[in-house]
Amino acid sequence: MAEAPAAAAPATPAGRFAAMGLAAPLVAALRRLEIVEPTPVQAEAIPLLLAGRDLIASAPTGTGKTAAFLLPALQRIIDARAERIRPAVSPAPAKGRGRPAFGPRVLVLTPTRELAQQVARHGQALSRSLQRITTVCVTGGESYHLQNRLLASPYEILVATPGRLLDQLQGGRIDLSRVTTLVLDEADRMLDMGFADDVVAIGESVPATRQTVCFTATLSRAVRTLADRLLRDPAWMEVARVASDAAPIDDHVVYVDNANHRDQVLRSCLTDDGMGQAIVFTATKRHAEQLAGELHQSGIAAVALHGDLGQRDRTRALNRLRRGECKVLVATDVAARGLDVATITHVINYDLPKVAEDYVHRIGRTGRAGASGQAVSLVGREDVIALRRIEHFIGRRVQVSAIEGLEAAFRPVERRPRAPGEGFRKPRFGNGAGWRRDGRKQGGGKRR
């Protein structure tokens, strides 16, 4: 008898979320955020997490994974309150000694400041209509004094980077004894950045009875080892990497002969009339800084974003981008991980990533929220092997384009044969320069 209403509920968008067991305030928050349809990762993960299972999920960015772990965590807080479970507040400690007066129920670990801030904003948006649910973000590069003030007030959700969290934990300013949900977001990236020991130490500082959720882009051996140590009999889930994440993105390759030719092609792309804002990826921090300076000197408003920048400089660069004061962000992989700027229309891989999976993360910086996006990879003779690895990973060939007047003499021979009349795929740069059927750029745009 009780199953009939559940079968009818998915007839409406609100019903599809409510049928999973989410409370009305959370469904209303989703509607307010114009999230009307569960993504595949949400449809599969939310019921598992609401049932109390630990979960390890391989899912790329842009699949709705943040809501997939935040919604069940918030639901558990709502349920705990309804059942009159003791709130996450303990008596005030003796002056100067004892454990902190407050502690989180939900702890989310992320590899970077930007991703932590993004998750915290999402948590605040989802919990806005819920009383007394506060989200605190603790990351490196921020004022200890300000963070200590936030940690001295009641809060339910803590989003943090591992290094700063350990500092605060060892300083006695955070009590993790109340945590019921531990989330490792982009676990593979945290391990790549050398946070393995920190993550394990934090995981061993929370109650053994907590629920643990691990989201990762890749199921590497290191991730599996971490999961074996911190998760209990987890459910395993894998979401297709390309079809859902890269569908709105038109990605293609432009061949280049040498460094000078690469720079010419880059400037031609960036000065095209149809170019909006772009992220240009480089292999090193030094090159990101150098290239941003060269572009700025040539009249293209550009700023660099890399791991050597202090938090103030990183924030200033991102604010300039969001305000439209600069057109180009030259970045490294780690610095741009988790970056979400809706106005990015193009991604240009000046250097191809060393790890094939990072290609998907890079091009995912454009085409956000279902919007279309463009991704261009500049490929020289030395990049062909890396390109083949990327194509093997994503399961398809990346189409080829050429700019009229800047065609490369170099062309690899191991490309898939094209059908007669197929030509090259044409990158679209808006209403600026057109592209001929053979992939060559014609008219419009500037070329330096």
C-alpha positions in Angstrom: 0.0 0.0 0.0 2.8 2.4 0.9 4.6 1.9 -2.4 1.9 3.3 -4.7 2.5 7.0 -3.9 6.2 6.5 -4.4 5.6 5.2 -7.9 3.5 8.2 -8.8 5.7 10.8 -7.3 8.3 10.9 -10.1 5.8 12.3 -12.5 7.0 15.8 -11.4 10.6 17.1 -10.9 9.9 17.7 -7.2 8.5 14.2 -6.9 11.6 12.6 -8.4 13.7 14.1 -5.6 11.1 13.6 -2.9 10.7 10.0 -3.9 14.3 9.5 -2.9 13.4 10.4 0.6 14.5 14.0 0.7 12.6 16.4 3.0 10.4 19.1 1.6 12.8 22.0 2.5 15.6 20.3 0.5 13.3 19.8 -2.5 12.3 23.4 -2.3 15.9 24.5 -2.2 16.6 22.5 -5.3 13.7 24.1 -7.1 14.9 27.5 -6.0 18.3 26.7 -7.5 16.5 25.5 -10.7 17.7 21.9 -10.2 14.7 20.1 -11.4 16.0 16.8 -12.6 18.4 14.4 -10.8 21.6 13.7 -12.7 22.6 10.0 -13.1 25.1 10.3 -10.3 22.5 11.9 -8.0 19.8 9.3 -8.9 22.2 6.5 -8.0 24.2 7.9 -5.1 21.4 9.6 -3.0 19.4 6.5 -2.3 22.5 4.6 -1.3 23.7 7.3 1.0 20.3 7.8 2.6 20.3 4.0 3.3 23.5 4.5 5.3 26.0 2.9 2.9 29.6 4.0 2.5 30.2 4.9 -1.1 33.1 5.2 -3.5 32.2 6.8 -6.8 34.2 7.5 -9.9 32.6 10.6 -11.4 34.0 13.6 -13.4 33.2 17.2 -12.6 30.0 18.7 -13.8 27.9 15.6 -13.0 26.1 17.0 -9.9 28.3 15.1 -7.5 28.4 17.9 -4.9 24.7 17.8 -4.4 24.8 14.0 -4.5 26.8 14.0 -1.2 25.5 17.2 0.4 21.8 16.4 0.1 21.9 13.0 2.0 24.2 14.6 4.6 21.7 17.4 5.2 18.9 14.9 5.3 20.7 13.0 8.1 20.9 16.3 10.1 17.2 16.8 9.6 16.4 13.3 10.6 18.6 13.5 13.7 16.7 16.7 14.8 13.3 15.1 14.2 14.3 12.1 16.4 15.6 14.5 19.1 19.1 13.1 18.9 21.5 15.2 21.0 22.6 18.2 18.9 26.2 18.7 17.8 26.9 21.1 20.7 28.6 20.2 23.9 28.9 22.2 27.2 31.4 25.0 27.0 34.9 23.8 28.0 36.8 25.1 30.9 38.5 28.4 30.1 41.6 27.8 28.1 41.3 24.0 28.2 39.2 21.1 27.0 37.6 20.3 23.7 36.0 23.1 21.5 32.4 23.8 22.3 31.2 23.1 18.8 32.0 20.6 16.1 30.6 19.6 12.7 28.3 16.7 11.8 29.5 16.8 8.2 33.1 17.0 7.2 34.1 17.5 3.5 37.7 17.3 2.5 38.8 18.9 -0.9 42.2 19.3 -2.5 42.1 23.0 -3.2 40.8 26.3 -1.7 38.7 27.0 -4.7 36.9 23.7 -4.7 36.4 24.0 -0.9 34.8 27.4 -1.3 32.7 26.2 -4.2 31.4 23.2 -2.1 30.8 25.6 0.9 28.7 27.9 -1.3 26.7 25.0 -2.5 26.1 23.8 1.0 24.9 27.3 2.1 22.5 27.4 -0.8 21.0 24.0 -0.1 20.6 24.7 3.6 19.4 28.3 3.4 15.8 27.4 4.4 16.9 25.1 7.2 17.3 26.6 10.7 20.6 26.6 12.5 22.6 24.9 9.8 25.8 26.8 9.2 28.6 25.9 6.8 32.2 26.9 7.7 35.1 26.8 5.2 38.7 26.2 6.5 41.5 26.4 4.0 45.1 27.4 3.7 46.0 30.9 2.7 43.2 32.4 4.8 43.4 34.2 8.2 43.7 32.0 11.2 42.1 34.7 13.3 38.9 34.8 11.1 38.7 31.0 10.9 39.0 30.7 14.7 36.1 33.1 15.2 34.0 31.0 12.8 34.9 27.8 14.6 34.0 29.3 17.9 30.3 29.5 16.9 27.8 26.6 16.2 28.2 25.0 12.8 27.1 21.8 11.3 29.1 21.5 8.0 32.8 21.9 7.7 34.5 22.1 4.3 38.3 22.1 4.5 41.6 21.3 2.8 43.6 18.6 4.6 46.7 20.7 5.6 44.9 23.6 7.3 42.3 21.2 8.9 45.2 19.2 10.5 46.7 22.5 11.8 43.5 23.5 13.4 42.9 20.0 14.7 46.3 19.8 16.3 45.8 23.2 17.8 42.7 22.1 19.6 40.4 24.4 17.7 38.3 21.7 16.0 36.5 18.7 17.6 35.6 16.0 15.1 34.0 13.6 17.6 30.5 14.5 16.4 31.1 13.8 12.7 28.5 11.5 11.2 29.4 12.0 7.5 32.9 12.2 6.1 33.3 13.1 2.4 36.5 12.9 0.4 35.9 15.0 -2.7 38.3 14.5 -5.6 40.2 12.0 -3.5 42.6 11.1 -6.4 43.7 14.8 -6.6 44.3 15.0 -2.9 46.5 11.9 -3.1 48.4 13.3 -6.2 49.1 16.5 -4.2 50.7 14.5 -1.3 47.8 14.6 1.2 47.6 10.9 1.7 48.9 10.9 5.3 46.9 13.9 6.2 43.7 12.4 4.9 44.3 9.1 6.8 45.1 11.0 10.0 41.9 13.0 9.7 39.9 9.9 8.9 41.2 8.2 12.0 40.2 11.3 14.1 36.5 11.0 13.3 34.2 8.4 14.9 34.4 4.9 13.5 30.6 4.8 13.1 30.5 7.7 10.6 29.4 7.3 7.0 32.3 7.8 4.5 31.8 9.0 0.9 34.7 9.1 -1.6 34.3 10.8 -4.9 37.2 10.4 -7.4 37.8 10.9 -11.1 40.0 7.8 -11.3 40.0 4.5 -9.4 43.8 4.3 -9.0 45.6 1.8 -6.8 46.2 4.6 -4.3 42.5 5.5 -4.2 41.6 1.8 -3.6 44.1 1.5 -0.8 42.7 4.6 0.8 39.2 3.3 0.5 40.2 0.0 2.0 41.5 1.9 5.0 38.7 4.4 5.6 35.5 2.9 4.1 33.4 0.0 5.4 31.9 -2.4 2.9 31.3 0.5 0.4 29.0 0.5 -2.6 30.9 1.1 -5.8 29.7 3.4 -8.5 31.1 4.5 -11.8 29.7 7.3 -14.0 30.6 7.6 -17.7 33.3 10.2 -18.0 32.7 11.7 -21.4 29.2 11.4 -22.6 27.6 13.4 -19.8 30.5 15.7 -19.0 31.8 16.7 -22.4 28.6 16.5 -24.6 28.2 20.3 -24.9 31.9 20.9 -25.6 33.2 21.1 -29.1 36.8 20.1 -28.8 39.4 19.9 -31.6 43.1 19.9 -32.3 45.2 22.5 -34.2 48.6 21.2 -35.3 51.7 23.5 -34.8 55.2 23.2 -36.1 57.3 24.9 -33.3 57.1 27.2 -30.3 56.8 30.4 -32.5 54.0 28.8 -34.5 52.3 27.7 -31.3 52.3 31.3 -30.0 50.9 32.6 -33.3 48.1 30.2 -33.3 47.3 31.0 -29.7 47.1 34.7 -30.3 45.0 34.2 -33.4 42.5 32.2 -31.3 42.5 34.7 -28.5 42.0 37.8 -30.7 39.2 36.3 -32.7 36.0 38.4 -32.6 34.0 35.5 -31.3 36.3 34.7 -28.4 34.7 35.4 -25.0 36.8 34.5 -21.9 39.3 31.7 -22.0 41.5 29.5 -19.8 44.8 28.7 -21.3 46.5 25.7 -19.7 50.3 25.3 -19.4 52.4 22.5 -18.1 54.4 24.5 -15.5 53.9 27.4 -13.0 56.8 29.3 -14.5 55.4 29.1 -18.0 52.0 30.2 -16.8 53.5 33.4 -15.3 55.6 34.0 -18.4 52.8 33.4 -20.9 50.4 35.6 -19.0 53.0 38.4 -19.0 53.7 38.1 -22.8 49.9 38.1 -23.6 49.4 41.2 -21.4 52.3 43.0 -23.2 50.8 42.2 -26.5 47.5 43.8 -25.6 45.5 40.8 -24.4 44.3 41.2 -20.8 45.6 38.1 -19.1 46.4 36.9 -15.5 48.2 33.8 -14.2 46.8 31.3 -11.7 49.2 28.7 -10.2 50.2 27.1 -7.0 52.9 29.6 -6.0 50.5 32.5 -5.8 49.3 33.6 -2.3 45.6 33.4 -1.5 45.2 37.2 -1.9 46.7 37.1 -5.4 44.7 34.1 -6.4 41.5 35.7 -5.2 42.4 38.9 -7.1 43.0 37.0 -10.3 39.7 35.2 -10.1 37.8 38.3 -9.2 39.2 40.1 -12.2 38.1 37.2 -14.4 34.6 37.1 -12.9 34.2 40.9 -13.3 35.3 40.8 -16.9 38.4 42.8 -16.3 40.6 40.2 -18.0 39.9 38.0 -21.0 42.4 35.2 -20.4 43.4 33.1 -17.3 46.6 31.2 -17.8 46.6 28.3 -15.4 48.1 25.1 -14.3 46.0 21.9 -13.7 46.1 22.0 -9.9 45.3 25.7 -9.6 42.3 25.4 -11.9 40.9 22.2 -10.4 37.3 22.9 -9.2 37.3 26.3 -10.8 33.7 27.3 -11.8 33.4 30.5 -13.8 30.2 30.6 -15.9 31.6 33.1 -18.3 34.4 30.9 -19.6 33.6 30.1 -23.2 36.9 28.6 -24.4 39.6 26.3 -23.0 43.0 26.2 -24.9 45.5 23.6 -24.1 48.7 25.4 -24.9 50.4 22.3 -23.4 48.6 18.9 -23.4 48.2 17.4 -19.9 50.6 14.7 -18.8 47.7 12.6 -17.4 44.9 11.8 -19.8 42.2 12.2 -17.2 43.2 15.8 -16.7 42.0 16.5 -20.3 38.4 15.9 -19.2 38.8 18.1 -16.2 40.4 20.9 -18.3 37.8 21.1 -21.0 35.1 20.8 -18.3 36.0 24.4 -17.2 33.8 25.5 -20.1 30.4 24.3 -21.2 29.2 24.7 -17.6 25.6 24.1 -16.6 24.7 22.8 -20.0 26.0 25.8 -22.0 28.1 25.1 -25.1 31.8 25.5 -24.9 34.9 25.3 -27.1 38.2 23.6 -26.4 41.3 23.8 -28.6 44.5 21.7 -28.1 47.7 22.9 -29.7 49.6 19.8 -30.8 53.1 19.6 -32.1 55.2 16.6 -33.2 56.3 16.0 -29.6 52.7 15.9 -28.3 51.3 13.1 -30.6 51.8 10.3 -28.0 50.1 12.3 -25.3 47.2 13.0 -27.8 46.8 9.3 -28.5 46.6 8.6 -24.8 43.9 11.2 -24.4 41.9 9.8 -27.3 42.2 6.3 -25.9 41.0 7.5 -22.6 37.9 9.4 -23.9 37.2 6.7 -26.5 37.2 8.8 -29.6 39.3 10.8 -32.0 39.6 14.5 -31.4 38.7 16.3 -34.6 41.3 18.5 -36.5 41.1 22.1 -37.5 43.5 24.6 -39.2 43.6 28.4 -39.3 44.0 29.9 -42.8 47.5 31.4 -43.1 48.8 29.5 -40.1 48.5 25.9 -41.3 51.1 23.5 -40.0 53.5 21.7 -42.3 53.5 18.9 -39.7 50.7 16.4 -39.8 50.8 13.0 -38.1 50.1 10.0 -40.3 48.2 7.8 -37.9 44.9 9.6 -38.0 41.6 7.9 -38.7 40.7 8.1 -42.4 37.9 10.6 -43.1 35.0 9.8 -45.4 34.9 11.6 -48.7 33.7 15.1 -48.2 33.8 14.9 -44.4 36.5 17.5 -44.1 37.6 18.8 -40.7 35.3 19.7 -37.9 34.9 23.5 -37.7 35.5 25.2 -34.4 32.9 28.0 -33.9 34.0 31.3 -32.4 30.7 33.0 -32.5 30.0 35.7 -35.1 33.6 36.4 -35.9 35.8 34.6 -38.4 34.2 31.8 -40.4 35.7 28.4 -41.0 35.7 26.7 -44.4 34.6 23.2 -44.9 38.3 22.1 -45.0 38.7 23.5 -41.5 40.6 26.7 -42.6 39.8 30.0 -41.0 38.6 32.7 -43.4 38.1 36.4 -42.9 37.4 38.3 -39.6 39.5 38.1 -36.5 43.0 39.4 -36.0 46.2 37.6 -36.5 49.5 38.6 -35.0 
